Amino acid sequence: MINGKIAGAVIGCGGMGSWHCEKMSVYMKDRMVLAGIWDISEAARQKAESKGWHAYSSQEELLSDERIDFVVVATPNDFHHDIVIAALEAGKNVMSEKPVTMSSELLDDMIKASERTGKFFTVHQNRRYDPDYLTIKKIYDGNMIGRIFNVESRVCGSRGIPGDWRQKKAQGGGMVLDWGIHIIDQVLMMFDDKKLESVYAQATHVTNDEVDDGFKAEFRYENELTVLTYVGTSNFIDLPRWYVQGENGTAVCEWNLSGEIVMVSDWENRDAVPVQAGVGLTKTMAPRTDDTIKKYPLPYVEDKGFSGEHTLYNNICDVILGKAEPIVTLPQQRRLIKVIEAIFKSMETNEVVKF
């Protein structure tokens, strides 16, 4: 503790590490103090110092600072395992950036270290608080379009993989472990009440042969629910962020919360006027008439800036102070990594993997 506040530190002060420094020193300043950072890059340490953040001379010096209560590990993925265990054994509470690590076996080591030391260990799954996700979850939880039978969750870009360690397999690169870890976590949390039966996944290698630069994974749940997760980095025309089908209607939602819900208002009126489709006519695919449908705005989920991040960080503070239970739990993360392993297995074998 420093001045009665929780003292935090960050190991790995790149893009996300700097964001965590901002969280502690600015957005959470009423409850937290940023004690400092460590990064193997001298340039990163100098940049941190220029922002007024203390840079320790080594990871060992940071971990030996008895004032520090909480450490964020924001290094490349292949370093998470060793640094998290070192921080736990130094008596620190720890949050790892996602993905927590690269295999369930490595995660088990980290969980055992947390249990052995009695220190709190969690993962930065901040996308659980994205307004678009919460909007779709509200539609599902409220049964707003009837029984949902198909969900499609996509993230699209057109710049390939960032030109850093994310291009290297040994360091946990690729889109499954980058954006996939977020949207798959969202799916697992949304449908936590349903049994996951199988997954079939395919990777793309348009711009990179070593790791996937995109993927699609189709999950099958009980009661004929299918969920498609998709990440693309060669999409010059974006696909919908969310496309959800229920027995009574369809919902579309974008990142900026644009979209709508279209629902049937008259099931009895099934007559349709044939329309031209290519070189022929179709009655089956003719659009519904306006008098048989109703359109509704999406159920707005209030977004107070970075409220989701505040929720996660406030929970961390409360857990450290013994006032709350963690909202991002280790069993959740173990399930997530197991699902990721199944996705990689499906990609390798070109087969459906059953759970």
Secondary structure, DSSP 8 states (H G I E B T S, - for coil): -BTTBEEEEEE--SHHHHHHHHIIIIITTTTEEEEEEE-S-HHHHHHHHHTT--B-SSHHHHHH-TT--EEEE-S-GGGHHHHHHHHHHTT-EEEE-SSS-SSHHHHHHHHHHHHHHT--EEE--GGGG-HHHHHHHHHHHTTTTSSEEEEEEEEE-SS-S-SSGGG-GGGT-STIIIIIHHHHHHHHHHTTTS-EEEEEEEEE-SS-SSS-SEEEEEEEEGGGEEEEEEEESS-SS---SEEEEETTEEEEE-TTS-EEEEEES-SS------EEETTEEESTT----GGGEEEE--------SSHHHHHHHHHHHHHHTTS---SS-HHHHHHHHHHHHHHHHHHHHTS-EE-
